[in-house]
Amino acid sequence: MFRGVNPINLDAKGRMAVPSRYRDRLVDCCAGQMVATIDTEARCLLLYPLHEWEEIQKKIESLPSFNPAARRIQRLLIGHATDLELDGSGRLLLPAPLREYAELEKKVVLLGQGQKFEIWSEARWLETRDSYLALTEEGMALPDELLNLSL
Protein backbone atom coordinates (compact mmCIF):
# COMPACT_ATOMS: atom_id res chain seq x y z
CA MET A 1 0.00 0.00 0.00
CA PHE A 2 1.48 3.30 -1.10
CA ARG A 3 0.28 6.54 0.43
CA GLY A 4 1.51 10.00 1.19
CA VAL A 5 2.85 13.10 -0.52
CA ASN A 6 6.60 12.98 -1.08
CA PRO A 7 8.53 15.97 -2.45
CA ILE A 8 11.53 14.77 -4.47
CA ASN A 9 14.24 16.40 -6.57
CA LEU A 10 15.10 14.93 -9.96
CA ASP A 11 18.79 14.84 -10.75
CA ALA A 12 20.28 16.21 -13.99
CA LYS A 13 19.78 12.83 -15.71
CA GLY A 14 16.09 12.63 -14.80
CA ARG A 15 16.50 10.12 -11.98
CA MET A 16 14.14 10.17 -9.04
CA ALA A 17 15.16 8.73 -5.68
CA VAL A 18 12.26 6.64 -4.37
CA PRO A 19 11.74 7.39 -0.67
CA SER A 20 13.34 4.70 1.47
CA ARG A 21 10.03 3.85 3.15
CA TYR A 22 8.79 2.40 -0.17
CA ARG A 23 11.93 0.68 -1.39
CA ASP A 24 11.68 -2.57 0.58
CA ARG A 25 8.03 -2.97 -0.39
CA LEU A 26 8.88 -2.43 -4.05
CA VAL A 27 11.70 -4.95 -3.91
CA ASP A 28 9.44 -7.47 -2.14
CA CYS A 29 6.38 -7.02 -4.36
CA CYS A 30 7.97 -6.59 -7.78
CA ALA A 31 11.76 -6.93 -7.45
CA GLY A 32 11.98 -3.19 -8.19
CA GLN A 33 10.33 -3.67 -11.61
CA MET A 34 7.95 -0.78 -12.32
CA VAL A 35 5.97 0.62 -15.26
CA ALA A 36 5.34 4.32 -15.84
CA THR A 37 2.81 5.76 -18.25
CA ILE A 38 0.93 9.00 -18.77
CA ASP A 39 -2.30 9.94 -17.07
CA THR A 40 -4.86 10.81 -19.72
CA GLU A 41 -6.81 13.18 -17.45
CA ALA A 42 -3.97 15.25 -15.97
CA ARG A 43 -0.39 16.14 -16.89
CA CYS A 44 1.18 13.64 -14.52
CA LEU A 45 2.61 10.14 -14.70
CA LEU A 46 1.22 6.92 -13.29
CA LEU A 47 3.76 4.55 -11.75
CA TYR A 48 2.82 0.92 -11.10
CA PRO A 49 4.59 -2.14 -9.71
CA LEU A 50 4.99 -4.44 -12.72
CA HIS A 51 2.38 -7.01 -11.61
CA GLU A 52 -0.23 -4.27 -11.03
CA TRP A 53 0.42 -2.81 -14.49
CA GLU A 54 0.17 -6.21 -16.17
CA GLU A 55 -3.38 -6.64 -14.83
CA ILE A 56 -4.36 -3.18 -16.04
CA GLN A 57 -2.79 -3.73 -19.44
CA LYS A 58 -4.80 -6.95 -19.90
CA LYS A 59 -7.99 -5.01 -19.24
CA ILE A 60 -7.01 -2.23 -21.62
CA GLU A 61 -6.07 -4.71 -24.34
CA SER A 62 -9.44 -6.43 -23.99
CA LEU A 63 -11.30 -3.23 -24.92
CA PRO A 64 -12.81 -3.24 -28.43
CA SER A 65 -10.27 -1.73 -30.82
CA PHE A 66 -13.02 -0.49 -33.17
CA ASN A 67 -14.38 1.75 -30.42
CA PRO A 68 -12.59 5.11 -30.97
CA ALA A 69 -12.54 6.01 -27.26
CA ALA A 70 -11.14 2.60 -26.31
CA ARG A 71 -8.53 2.78 -29.07
CA ARG A 72 -7.49 6.24 -27.85
CA ILE A 73 -6.92 4.88 -24.34
CA GLN A 74 -5.01 1.86 -25.66
CA ARG A 75 -2.72 4.05 -27.72
CA LEU A 76 -2.08 6.54 -24.97
CA LEU A 77 -1.68 4.27 -21.95
CA ILE A 78 0.00 1.24 -23.51
CA GLY A 79 1.87 3.30 -26.07
CA HIS A 80 3.52 5.40 -23.37
CA ALA A 81 4.05 2.54 -20.90
CA THR A 82 7.74 2.25 -20.09
CA ASP A 83 9.47 -0.42 -18.02
CA LEU A 84 11.59 1.02 -15.22
CA GLU A 85 13.82 -0.62 -12.65
CA LEU A 86 15.03 0.59 -9.28
CA ASP A 87 18.80 0.93 -9.44
CA GLY A 88 21.15 -0.02 -6.61
CA SER A 89 20.67 3.42 -5.06
CA GLY A 90 16.86 3.20 -5.07
CA ARG A 91 16.40 5.54 -8.03
CA LEU A 92 14.20 5.36 -11.12
CA LEU A 93 15.27 6.92 -14.41
CA LEU A 94 12.25 8.70 -15.88
CA PRO A 95 12.58 8.81 -19.67
CA ALA A 96 12.61 12.22 -21.35
CA PRO A 97 9.30 11.78 -23.26
CA LEU A 98 7.47 11.01 -20.00
CA ARG A 99 9.17 13.89 -18.18
CA GLU A 100 8.22 16.24 -21.02
CA TYR A 101 4.57 15.12 -20.99
CA ALA A 102 4.24 15.73 -17.24
CA GLU A 103 6.41 18.88 -17.39
CA LEU A 104 8.75 17.43 -14.78
CA GLU A 105 11.78 19.50 -13.97
CA LYS A 106 13.77 19.54 -10.75
CA LYS A 107 10.99 19.55 -8.14
CA VAL A 108 8.47 16.71 -8.34
CA VAL A 109 5.90 15.11 -6.06
CA LEU A 110 5.49 11.36 -5.67
CA LEU A 111 1.88 10.84 -4.60
CA GLY A 112 0.93 7.46 -3.15
CA GLN A 113 -2.42 6.19 -4.44
CA GLY A 114 -2.78 2.78 -2.84
CA GLN A 115 -1.56 0.26 -5.43
CA LYS A 116 0.22 2.86 -7.57
CA PHE A 117 1.91 6.25 -7.46
CA GLU A 118 1.39 9.45 -9.38
CA ILE A 119 4.35 11.65 -10.29
CA TRP A 120 3.60 15.37 -10.62
CA SER A 121 5.61 18.50 -11.15
CA GLU A 122 5.52 20.16 -7.75
CA ALA A 123 3.98 23.37 -9.11
CA ARG A 124 1.26 21.52 -11.04
CA TRP A 125 0.44 19.32 -8.03
CA LEU A 126 0.07 22.33 -5.70
CA GLU A 127 -2.15 24.06 -8.26
CA THR A 128 -4.28 20.93 -8.74
CA ARG A 129 -4.55 20.27 -5.00
CA ASP A 130 -5.65 23.85 -4.36
CA SER A 131 -8.26 23.67 -7.13
CA TYR A 132 -9.66 20.44 -5.60
CA LEU A 133 -9.86 22.13 -2.19
CA ALA A 134 -11.58 25.17 -3.71
CA LEU A 135 -14.20 22.93 -5.31
CA THR A 136 -14.88 21.37 -1.92
CA GLU A 137 -15.22 24.79 -0.31
CA GLU A 138 -17.65 25.84 -3.06
CA GLY A 139 -19.90 22.93 -2.13
CA MET A 140 -19.17 20.54 -4.99
CA ALA A 141 -21.61 17.64 -4.80
CA LEU A 142 -20.13 14.38 -3.57
CA PRO A 143 -20.87 11.07 -5.27
CA ASP A 144 -23.53 9.05 -3.46
CA GLU A 145 -20.92 6.41 -2.55
CA LEU A 146 -19.09 8.97 -0.38
CA LEU A 147 -22.12 10.24 1.51
CA ASN A 148 -22.09 7.27 3.91
CA LEU A 149 -18.32 7.32 4.45
CA SER A 150 -17.03 8.43 7.84
CA LEU A 151 -13.49 9.71 8.17
BELDAVEN-V625497 format. One record per backbone hydrogen bond with DSSP energy under -0.5 kcal/mol. NH is the residue of the N-H (numbers start at 1). CO is the residue of the C=O. If there is no record, write none. Layout:
nh,co
NH,CO
NH,CO
This chain:
nh,co
2,114
3,1
4,112
6,4
6,110
7,5
8,108
10,106
11,15
14,11
16,92
17,9
18,16
18,90
22,19
23,19
24,20
26,22
27,23
28,24
29,25
30,26
31,27
32,26
33,30
34,32
34,84
35,48
36,82
37,46
39,44
44,42
45,119
46,37
47,117
48,35
49,115
50,33
52,49
53,49
54,50
55,51
56,52
57,53
58,54
59,55
60,56
61,57
62,58
63,60
67,64
68,66
71,67
72,68
73,69
74,70
75,71
76,72
77,73
78,73
78,74
79,74
79,75
80,76
81,77
81,78
82,36
84,34
86,32
87,91
90,87
92,16
94,14
94,92
95,93
98,95
99,95
100,96
101,97
102,98
103,100
104,99
108,8
108,106
109,120
110,6
111,109
111,118
112,4
112,110
113,116
114,2
115,113
117,47
118,111
119,45
120,109
120,118
122,107
125,121
126,122
127,123
128,124
129,125
130,126
131,127
132,128
133,129
134,130
135,131
136,132
137,133
138,134
139,136
140,135
146,143
147,143
147,144
148,144
149,146
